[in-house]
Amino acid sequence: MNGQICPAEAAHVSLADRGLTLGDGLFETLRVHNGRVCHMDLHMQRLQNGGAVLELSVPNGAVVAQAAQELLAVTGIQNGSMRLTVTRGVAPRGLLPPQHEQPTIFMTAAEGTAKVTAMSLMTSQTIRRDERSPLNSVKSLNYLPNILARQEAERAACGDALLLNLQGRIAETTVSTVIIQEQGGFITPPVSEGALPGVARAVLLRAGMLREEMISRERLNFADGVYLINSLSVRRVKTVDGAPIRHSPLGLRRVCEQFEIPFSEGEGA
């Protein structure tokens, strides 16, 4: 926390911190695999872009990489996740940021293993993504719309909620990028549709495995497969709003291989 290793119970954030009072800040969730942080360059690129949008000072990649290695060394974690949080810091009341900000920066680590799962998806009836908003590119501390949509999915006994944009086309889910499989290829909405520029999404784009297209809600019903991806997981969609979705074990395997997630035919069934 702010450059010092300390036990979690000893770390404290001020009651006047804007991350707490206003959700004024950014975060990144990074996967740890075999003792290394995955795709650090892509996470840092998004963090820097988010800092530019919010006019918030964020640490550079070298500082974050050093902190991550120190934290992994202390915890001994080989597989799991890390969360980097950057807030605007302590400031007087009011919406305008202080002229001389001192950001609060902390990173936590937790053990865990990336897995392949299958789940049901429903279309949120309460939350839409505004494709015109500059905040779509920002992984903000304020997740209230996503929380409301996830609660809606829970009431419908579904694992996640599909978020449409104002035009009624697919943007993303509460925590994942949506990709569909058609005729052996993989497609995802462009960020101009209201999708967060996810890191897992960027990995597939960089590998030349993914192309961008506007995707209607109805198109999911005819896909060969629908997958939800983020830095920590790959999930196969079994149903959308109760309608079954086709399953392509080969397509799911190809996606998992890009993230070094072990996959067997029985998984994601």
Residue pairs with C-beta under 8 A, 6 or more apart in sequence:
1 11
1 104
1 105
1 106
1 107
2 104
2 105
2 106
3 67
3 105
5 70
5 71
5 74
8 108
11 106
13 19
13 20
13 87
13 104
13 106
14 20
14 90
14 104
15 21
16 90
16 91
16 92
17 87
17 88
17 89
17 90
17 104
18 24
18 25
18 87
18 88
18 89
18 90
18 91
18 97
19 25
19 85
19 87
19 88
19 89
19 104
19 141
20 87
22 88
22 95
23 140
23 141
23 142
23 144
24 54
24 56
24 87
24 88
24 97
24 141
25 56
25 85
25 86
25 87
25 88
25 103
25 104
25 140
25 141
26 47
26 50
26 51
26 54
26 56
26 58
26 85
26 86
26 138
26 139
26 140
26 141
27 83
27 84
27 85
27 86
27 139
27 140
27 141
28 43
28 46
28 47
28 83
28 84
28 139
29 81
29 82
29 83
29 230
29 231
29 232
30 37
30 38
30 39
30 40
30 43
30 68
30 81
30 82
30 83
30 84
30 231
31 37
31 38
31 39
31 80
31 81
31 114
31 231
31 232
32 38
32 72
32 77
32 78
32 79
32 80
32 81
32 82
32 109
33 79
33 114
33 260
34 78
34 79
35 72
35 77
35 78
37 65
37 68
37 72
37 82
38 231
38 259
39 199
39 202
39 203
39 231
40 61
40 64
40 65
40 68
41 61
42 199
42 202
42 203
43 84
43 199
43 231
44 60
44 61
44 64
46 137
46 139
46 197
46 199
47 58
47 64
47 84
47 86
47 139
48 58
48 60
49 137
49 138
49 197
50 56
50 58
50 137
50 138
50 139
50 140
51 57
51 58
51 86
53 134
53 135
53 137
53 138
54 138
55 97
56 86
56 88
56 97
56 101
56 103
57 101
57 103
58 86
58 103
59 67
59 86
59 105
64 84
64 107
67 107
68 82
68 107
71 82
71 107
71 109
72 82
72 109
75 109
77 109
77 110
77 111
79 111
79 112
79 113
79 114
80 109
80 110
80 111
80 112
80 113
81 109
81 110
81 112
81 231
81 232
82 107
82 108
82 109
82 110
83 107
83 108
84 105
84 106
84 107
85 104
85 105
85 106
85 107
85 141
86 103
86 104
86 105
87 103
87 104
87 105
87 141
88 97
88 98
88 101
88 103
88 104
89 98
89 101
89 102
89 103
89 104
90 102
90 104
91 97
91 98
91 101
92 98
112 232
114 232
114 233
114 234
114 259
114 261
115 233
115 261
115 267
116 233
116 234
116 235
116 236
116 252
116 256
116 261
116 263
116 267
116 268
117 159
117 233
117 234
117 235
117 236
117 267
117 268
118 235
118 236
118 237
118 238
118 268
118 269
119 158
119 159
119 160
119 228
119 235
119 236
119 237
119 238
120 157
120 158
120 159
120 237
120 238
120 239
120 240
120 242
121 153
121 158
121 159
121 160
121 161
121 162
121 173
121 226
121 228
121 237
121 239
121 240
121 241
122 152
122 153
122 156
122 158
122 161
122 162
122 240
122 241
123 161
123 162
123 164
123 217
123 240
123 241
124 149
124 152
124 153
124 161
124 162
124 163
124 164
125 152
126 148
126 149
126 152
127 145
127 146
127 148
127 149
127 152
127 161
127 163
128 163
128 164
128 165
128 166
129 136
129 163
129 164
129 165
129 166
129 171
129 172
129 193
129 194
129 195
130 136
130 165
130 166
130 194
131 165
131 166
131 167
131 171
131 192
131 193
131 194
132 166
133 194
136 191
136 194
136 195
136 196
137 191
137 196
137 197
139 196
146 163
146 174
146 175
147 174
149 161
149 163
149 174
150 160
150 161
150 174
150 175
152 161
153 159
153 160
153 161
153 174
159 235
160 173
160 174
160 175
160 176
160 228
160 235
161 173
161 174
162 170
162 173
162 178
162 217
162 240
163 170
163 171
163 172
163 173
163 174
163 194
164 170
164 171
164 217
165 171
165 193
165 194
166 194
168 216
168 217
169 189
169 193
169 214
169 215
169 216
169 217
170 178
170 189
170 193
170 215
170 216
170 217
170 219
170 220
171 178
171 189
171 193
171 194
171 195
172 178
172 189
172 194
172 195
172 196
172 198
173 228
175 228
175 230
176 198
176 228
176 229
176 230
176 233
176 235
177 188
177 195
177 196
177 198
177 200
177 201
177 228
177 229
177 230
178 188
178 189
178 195
178 215
178 226
178 227
178 228
179 186
179 187
179 188
179 201
179 204
179 210
179 226
179 227
179 228
179 229
179 255
180 186
180 187
180 188
180 215
180 219
180 220
180 223
180 224
180 225
180 226
180 227
181 187
181 223
181 224
181 225
181 226
181 227
181 248
181 251
182 223
182 224
183 224
184 224
184 251
185 211
186 204
186 209
186 210
186 211
186 251
186 255
187 210
187 211
187 212
187 213
187 215
188 195
188 201
188 204
188 210
188 211
188 212
188 213
188 215
189 195
189 212
189 213
189 214
189 215
190 212
190 213
190 214
191 197
193 214
193 215
195 201
198 229
198 230
198 231
199 230
199 231
200 229
200 230
200 231
200 259
201 210
201 229
203 258
203 259
204 210
204 229
204 255
204 258
205 212
207 258
209 254
209 258
220 226
220 237
220 240
220 245
221 240
221 243
221 245
223 245
223 246
224 246
224 248
224 251
225 236
225 245
225 246
225 247
225 248
225 251
225 252
226 236
226 237
226 240
226 245
227 234
227 235
227 236
227 237
227 251
227 252
227 255
228 234
228 235
228 237
229 235
229 255
229 259
234 252
234 255
234 256
234 259
234 261
234 268
235 268
236 247
236 252
236 268
237 245
238 244
238 245
238 247
239 245
247 268
247 269
249 265
249 268
252 263
252 268
253 263
256 262
256 263
257 263
